[in-house]
């Protein structure tokens, strides 16, 4: 009885509205299994979905179990075009029926539904003989068993009382009843389906009692309700359920664990909200554009915070809640301003960063995340195309979906220890990512999580059915781990970090450098070149992917770090390890101690990376000694030779470069030592 136009207008919401739990309502024939005449699918929760039957039946009863699995769902198209079907019975235990399950069942006269059914859709039942039979309608209302399935908007107005015994009001049942002002619900009612009262323009009152355990997506969207009682016992307030209502206050019961997306979006009357400690998840846009919402109380129990939860609220518009372009609530980072740029520091004490908090910001190039951060929301840095460096917290256990999707500036990356899972598309469209280190702790990879991109990314073309692989990507990890399996299954080059010829002395060197891999992100050791390793010594390259802000000795003590081919202190350096002594030397110290074999290292061009290169031309020569003498005499400062502002350079660290003889002082002895080194190097050649 609903007009076809109304049906067409609702189609855009159907697919988001028909799912009650995590299992998709979409039907894919390729998933079919067959048991006798039954077609079925095994669901993620260990139950079965009935997908149809083989043969011709006038009367059919869906089995309670298939192959020992309890049937809980009837998927889409399960009975489609069964022209001979006249009677169907759905057993107890089934909670969901796909919205076109009975498409084309024109001769279906009898439908028996269980009280366990939480949601279905009238759509395509309207093609059945049952729907067309006026005797099945009661004053403009169609019931099927104990379920209110559909209404005729022309016959519904004023106050409507749902009859006692009704278990559910199904999807879109009252949609478009614009003259409905009040609904009285019976105590028997348990379930209110998706969009059941959506756009009831004059509905101002309804008694939502505590026997109700499900209010599905968009159930009361855009209804002018001024008061709402959320039933005790509801664990999830489904997405958009009260979007656009006129409520001025709301109490969320302690039974609620999740607040869905857009639940209270555009509720302009709300001025304050208190979320109880039972809530663990707040999804995207939950309070979006509640423009008068100024007071927010969030629980410490939160472990997932969606995107733009408070965007457009008075809370977000209050500059007092922002720090350096970042919107905080206690230990939660909720959002960021698009104009922030350069390096971003997440302050110490932050525990959660909301989903997409920095998304689409092309102005940031590096992010330093405090070690206090435990949770980062999905897509947090998605489409930050110029982001080159991220220091992640070692306390996170998951790289969420789309975290770095579209970060074109990422060239190499190291997943912190303790991470157990990398989510779907975590590094999708990272076209320039060539090297990623994945620790042994990672056990699970999501779909296309690493190494894939859309070849049409950015040009507006249709998304292809198959994505392309990033060329020349190297996945570095440990033999026998999920990283190796992922690399081999997807055809990426795998670098074995556990191979003794590459990381033979790693643990001992880290210990001697007083570096903990659990405390310092992205630290690795590797031989500079295998030909420089023998039983007496190993030349080791120490590096970090962290953005160190010119604090180049903070992590490595006296072993000054330089980046090759650059004019600013950064992330690389070299040390010499003597296995027999279990001792480390800087290259300077190793030369002074006459460690054999180092002449070849100097000739290989590594000399420029030594302490003493105070003019930073990647050479150690008489110019360094001369400049150091001038600096000591006060004639010229070696600070002026750095391509960074003096105020950003810690004097102590700069002096460690100049302290060539390692006596803790910068004086003429250092200049003399440099001259001796130069002379010794020339003699060695």
N, C-alpha and C positions, 0 to 999 in steps of 0.2 A: 504493500500500500504506500510505501514511501515513493516519492517521485524519483525518476531516474536521475534527474539533475542533482538532487540531494545526494544520491549515491555516488555520483561522479565526483562531487566536491569532497567527499570523505575519503576517497581512495588514497590520497596522499598521506593520510594518517594511519591507515589500516596496518601497514606493515610494522610501524613502530608500536602500535597499540596491541597487537594480538599476542605478544609473548608475555607470559606470566613469570616463568622461571628462566634459567639460563639456556635452555634448549631452544634452538631456533624452530619456528613454525614453518619454515620453508621446506618444501618437499622436493627431494631430488631422487628421481627414479633409480639412479645409479646406486643409491644406498640400499635398495630393496634386498631383503633376504626372503626366502620362501620356505614355509613349513606347511606341507600339505597344500591346501587351497589358499592359505593366508600369505599375504605379503606384509612384511614388517621391517622394522629398523630398531637396532639396539641403541638406546639413548645413553648419554654420559652418566646418568645416575643409576645405570644398571637395570632400568625398566625398558619396556618396549613401546614403540609407536605402531599402531595399526595403520598400514598404508593401502589396504585394499584386499580384494579376494579374486580368485580365479573361478570362472563359471557363471551360471545364471541362477539367480534366486529371486523369488517373490517375497520371501520373508527371511531376514538375516539377523543373527545375533552375534555381535562381536565377542570373541572369547575373552575371558578374564585373564588368561595367561597364554603365552605362546612360547613354546620351548622352555617352560619353567620361568619365564620372565613376566612379571605383572604388567598388564597393558594399562598405561596411564594417559596416552594421548591418541587422538585420531588426527592424522595429518591431512594436509590439503589434498583434495582430489580423491580421497579414499573411496568414495562411492560415485564419483563423477560419471555422468552419462549412463548410469544403470537404469535404463528405461523400464526394466521388468520389476524393479524393486518397489514393493508396496508397503512393507513394514520393516522397520529397523529398531533394534534394541541395543543401547550402549550400556555396558555393565558398570557397576559401582567400582570406584577406583580411578576412572577416567576423569581428568581434571580439565582437559582442553580439547576443543574440536576446531580444526582449521576452518577459516572463514568460507572456503568454497568446497568443503568436503562433500556437499550434496548437490553440486552443480549439475543441472540437467536431469535431476531425478523427478521428472514431471509426473510420474504416477505414484509417488510416495504419499501414502495416505495416513500412515501411523508412525509416530516417532516417540520412542521411550528413552528418556534421558535420566541419568543417575543424579542423586542429590550431591554426589562428590564433584559434579561439574562446576567449575569456577568461572569459565568464560567460553563463549562461542559467539557466533555472528549470525544474524537472521539472513544475511545475504545469501542468495541462491536457494535457501529454503522457500523463498518467495516464488520459486519456479515449481514448487511441489503442490500436489493435490491437497495436502494438509493445510498449507498456507492459504490456498485459494478457497477453501471451504469456509463459508461465513459462520457455520455452526461452531467453529473452533475459536471464534473471536468473542470477547466479552466487552461490550461497550467501548469498542475501539482499541482493545488490548488483546494481544495474542500470547497465550501461555502454552508452553510445551512441557508436560509433566509439571514439576514444581519450579519452572523457570519462566520469568517474564521476558519474552523474546522480542516483541515489537509493539509499536503503538501507531495509531493513526492520529497525527498531530491535529487534524481538523476536529477530532472528537475529544481532545484532552485540553482541559482548561481549569483555572482556579486550583482548588485543592484536590489532589488525587491520593487515594488510599490504596496501597498495594495489599492484595488479599493475604490473609494469614496462611502460612504453609509455604509461601514462596521462599525458595532458597537463594535464587540469584536473579539479578537484573542484568541481562546480557548486553553485550557491546552495542552501543548506539541505539538502545531501546527507546529512549525518549528524545533522541537527537532531533532538534528543530521544533520541539513543542514550545512555541513562543508564547503561548497563553497560560502556561503552567506556572502557578505562583507558589504552591506548597506541595510537598510530598510527605506522606505519612508511611513509614516503613514498619512492617511487622517484626516481632521478636525473632521469627524464624529466619529472617534474611541474614545470609552470611557473606555474599559476594556481590559487589557492584562492578560491572564490566567496564572496559575501556570506552571512554567518550559517551557513557550511558546518558548523561544529562548535558552534554556539551551544547553550548549556545542556546540554552533555555533562557531567553532574554529577560524573563520576569520572575524566575525562580529565586525567591528570597529566603525560603525556610525549608529545612529538612532535618529530620531527627536521626542522626547517625549514632546508633546505639552501640553498646560494647560487644554485642554478639557478632558484629561485622568484622571479618578478618581480612578482607581484601577490598580495597578501593583502587581500581586499576587506572591506567594512564589516561589523563585528560578527562576523568569521569565528570568533573564539575567545571571544566575550563570555560571561562567567560560567563559563568552564572553570577548574577548580582547578589550572592549570598553575603550577608553581613556578619553572621555568626557560624562557626563551624566547630563541631566537637569531633576531634580525631579519636576514634574508638581505642580504648585500652585493649591491647592484644595484637594490634597491627604492628608488624615488624619492619615493613617498608612502606613509606609514603611514595607511591609510584609517580613517575615523571608527569609533570603538568597537571596533576590531579586537581589543584585549586588555583591554577593560573588565572590571573585576571579577575579574581573575585573581589568583593568589597570589604573583606574582613579588616578589622582594625586591631585585633589581637588574636593570638593563637597559642594554645598550650599543647606542646608535643609530649605525649605520654612516654614513660620510661620503658615501654615495650619496644619502641622504635629503635632500630639499629641502622637504618639507611634512609636518607632523604634524597629522593630521586631528582632527576634533572628538571629544571623549570617549574618545580612544584608550586612555588609562590611567586613566580615571575609576574611582574606588572601589578602586584598587589600594593597599590599606592597608599592604602590606608594603614599599613603596618608601620609602626614607629619603633618597635623594639622586638627582639627575638632572643629567647634563651633556649639553647639546644642542650638536652640532658646528656649526662655522662654515658648513657648507653649507646649513643649514636657513634658509629665508627666511620661512616661514609657520608659525605655531602657531595652530590653530583653537580655537573655543570649547570650554571645559570639558575641555581635554586632560588635565589632572591634577586635575580637580575631586574634592574629598573624599578625596584621598590623605592621610589625616590624619597620617601620620608623616613625610611628605616635608618635611624641614627645610632641606636644602641644595640650592640651585638655581644652575646655571651656564648662562646664556643667551648666545647668540652676538651679536656686533655685526652680523652679516649680516641679522638679522631686519628685514623691512620690513612685516610684518603680524602683529598680535598680537590674538587673539580675546578673547572675553568670558569672564570668570571662569575663566581658565586655571588659576589656583592657589587659587581659593576653597576653603576648608575644609581647607587644608594647614597643616602646622606652620609653614611659611614665612609664610603669611598671618596666622597667629595669633600671630606674634612681633611685639610692639609696637615692637621696635627697627627693624623694616623699614618703619615708617610715619612720615610727616612731615606734621603738620598735617592728619591725616585722610586722607592719600593714601599708597597702597602703592607703593613704588618698588623697582625692581631696576636699579641703576646709572642709565642714561639712559632707562629705560622706566617709565612710569606704568602700573601694572597694574590698580589698582582704587581706589575711594574708599569712605569710610564714609557711610552714609545720613544720619547726623546732622550732617554739615557743612552750613553755611548761609551766607547772605550772599554776599560776594565771595570767589571762589576764585582763587588765584594759582598757576599752574603754574611751578615753579621753573626758572630759567635752566639750560641744559644738558640739559633733557629733550628726547629725540629722537622718541620714540614714545609715543602715548597709546592704550591698549588699547580694543577695541570695547566700547561700552556702559559705559564706566568710570564715568560719572555718571548713567546711565539711571534714570529714575523718581524723581529727587530733586527734590521740590517746594520744597525749602528754599533752594536757591541762586538768586540773582537776577542774578549777573554772573560772568564768567570772564575772566581775563587770561592768555592763553597766550603763553609765552615765544617769542621769535623763533627759538629753537633747534629748536623742534618742526618736524619734517618730515612726520610721518605721524600722522593721527588715524583711529582705527578707526571702523567703521560703527556707527551708532546711539549714538555716544558721549554725546550729550546728549538722547537720545530721551525724550519724556514728562517733561522738566523744565519743568513747566507755568508756573512763575513766572520762568523765565530771560528776562531782558530785554535783556542786553547781553553780547556775546562779542567779545573782541579776538582775532582769529585771527592765526596766524603767517603772514608773507609767504613762508615757505619751503615751504608745502604746495602741492601741485600738483593735488590732487583733494579735492572735497567728497564724502565717501563716502556710500553709501546710508543713508538714515534718520538722518543726522547730527543734524538738529534736528526730527525727526518728533514732533509733539505738543507743541512748544514754543509754548504759547498766548500767552506774554508777549512774543514777538518782534513788533515793529511795523514796524521797518525794518532793513535789513541790507545790508552791502556785502561782496561777494566779493572777496578780495584779488587783486591782480595776481599772475600766474604760475599761477593755478589754470586747468587745462585742461579739467576735466570735473566735472560735477555729477551725482552718482549717483542711482539710483532712489529716489524718495520722500524725497529729502534734506530737503525742507521740508514734507512731507506733514502734514496736520492742523495747520498753522500758520494758524489761522483769522483771526488778527488781523494777519498780515503784509500791509502795504499798500504797501510801497516796497522794492524790492531793486535794488541796483546790481550789474551784471554786467560785468566788464572784457572787453576785446577778446581776452584770452588764452583765454577759455573757448571750446572747440570742440565739446564734446559734452554733451548733456543726456540723462539717463536717463529712464525711464518715470515720468510724474507727478512729476518732480523738484521743480518749483516751481508753486505756485498751486492745489493740489488738496487736498481733504479728504473724509473719510467723513462724510456727514451724520448717521450714527448713532454717531459717535465718542463713547465714554464711557457710552452707555446700555445696552450689552450686547446690542443688537439684531444681527441678521445683517448682514453686510457686503453692501451693494448691489453689483450688477454694474457700475454706473457711478458714478464719484465726481463730486462737485460742485466747481465752481471758486470760489476765493476772490473775493468781490466787491471791486471797486475796486482790485485789485492793479495797481500800476504797475511795469513792468520797465524800468529805466533802463540804457541801454547805448549802443553805438556802431553807426552805420549800416553795414549790410552784414555784420554779425557774426552768430554763432550766436544771440546774445541777441535780436536783432531777429527772426530767423527763428522762434525758439521763441515769442516773444510773439505774432507774427502768426498762426502756425499754430494756437495754442491760444486765440486771441481775447482776449489781455490787452492793456491799454494800454501802448504803448511810448514811452518818453521818450528822445529822441535826444540823448545827451550830447555828440555831436560837432558839434551845431548851433552856428554861430558866435555867434548872438544870446544864447546862454546861457553858453557857456564860452569866450568870445572871448579872454580874457587868462589862461587857466588856467595854462599852462606858465610864463609869465613871473612871475606872482604867486607860484606855488609856489617858484620860484627865489629871489625876493626875500625870501620868508618863511623861506628856508632849510629848506624842507620837501621831503622826498623821498617820493613816493607809494609807493616800494618799501620804505620803512622805517617809514612811519606809516600804519597801517591806516585805511581809510574816510575819507580826507580829500578834500573836494570844495570847489569854488568855484562860486558862482553869483551872478548879479546879484540883488540884493534885489528890485528892481523895474525892469523895462525902461525905464520912463519916467524913471528917474534916470540913464540912460546917455546920454552924448553924446560928441562928439569930444574933449571936454576931460577928462572923468573918468568913472569907473564905480564905483558903490558895490557892493562885493562882500561876500557872506556867506560866511564860512569856517566849516566845521563838520566834526565827526568823530563817528562812531558809537561811538568807544571809550569805555570807562568810565575816567575820568581820576582818580578818587579825590581830587577837589578840587585836583588838581595842574594848575590850569587855565591856567598859562602855560608849562608844560613843553614843549609842542609848538609854541607860537606866540610865544615870546619876549615882547616888550613888548606885543603885541597881545592884551590881556586878553579872555578868552572868557567869555561869559555865556550862559545858556540863558534863552530868553524865558519869562516867566510862572513863574519859579521863585525860590526864596530861597536857592539854593546855587550856587556856582561850578560850571560844567559845560562845555558843549561848543560853544557858539556865539559868534560875534563878527562884527564888521564892520570892513572896511578900505576905504580909498579908493585907487584906482589911477589915476595920471595917465599915459596912454599916451605922450604926447609926451615926458615926462621919464623914462619907464620907472621910476617911483618910487611907493612906497607911503607912505600916511599912515594913522595911526589917525584916527578921526573927530575927536578932540581936536586933533590936529596939523593936519588939513585945515581946521578952522574957524579956527585961529590963523593959517594961511597964506592965509586969504581965498579958498579954493577956491570958485569960483562955483557956485551951484545947490544948496548944501547946506542952505539955509534950509528948502527943501521937505522934506528928509530929517528935519530936526529936528521940523518940524510934523507929520510922519507918525508921530511917536511913538517914534523910534529913540533919542532922547536918553537915555532911561533905561539904555541899554546902553553907557554911556561910562565910562571910567576916572574915578574920583572918587565913584561911587555907593557910599560906604562904609557906608551903612546898608541897602543892598540892598533898597530899596523900588521899584526900577525907575524912579526919578526922580532927576534931578540938581537939587537945590534948596538953599536956605539951611540946611536941616537937615543936609545933608552937610557943609557948611562949618562949622557949629556943632559937630557931633560930632567933626570932625577937629581943631578947636581944643581941645576938651576932651581928646581923646586925647593931643595934644601936651603939654598942661598936666598930664597924668596924672590928670585928674578922671574920665574914662570911657573905656573901651576899645572901639574899633570891632569888636574880636573878638566881643564879646558879642552883636553884631547878626547873626552868622552862625548859621544853624541846623545847625551842625556843631561838633563838639568842637574846642576850641582846639588840643589835642594833634595833631589830624589836619590842621591847616592850617599850611602852610609859611609862616613869617613873611615871608620874602622876597617870596613871591607876593602876600600880603596887602598888603604895603607898595607893591607896584607898582600896586595899585588906588588907593591913597592918593596916590601920587606923581603928582599931576595935571599938574605942569609938566615932568615927565620930566627932572629934573636929578639923579636918583639919590638924592635925599634926601626925607624926609617932614618938613615943617616948616610954619611959618605961611604961607610963600609959596604952598603948595599950597591952603590955605584961601582965600587972597586970590585966587588964579587961578580957583578955583571961583566965587567971588562975581562976578568980572569976567565969567566965562562966562555966568552967569545973567543979569547985566545986559545983556550983549551979545545974548543970545538974546531977551530981552524987547524990546530996541530993534529987533531984526530983525523982530519981529512987528508 
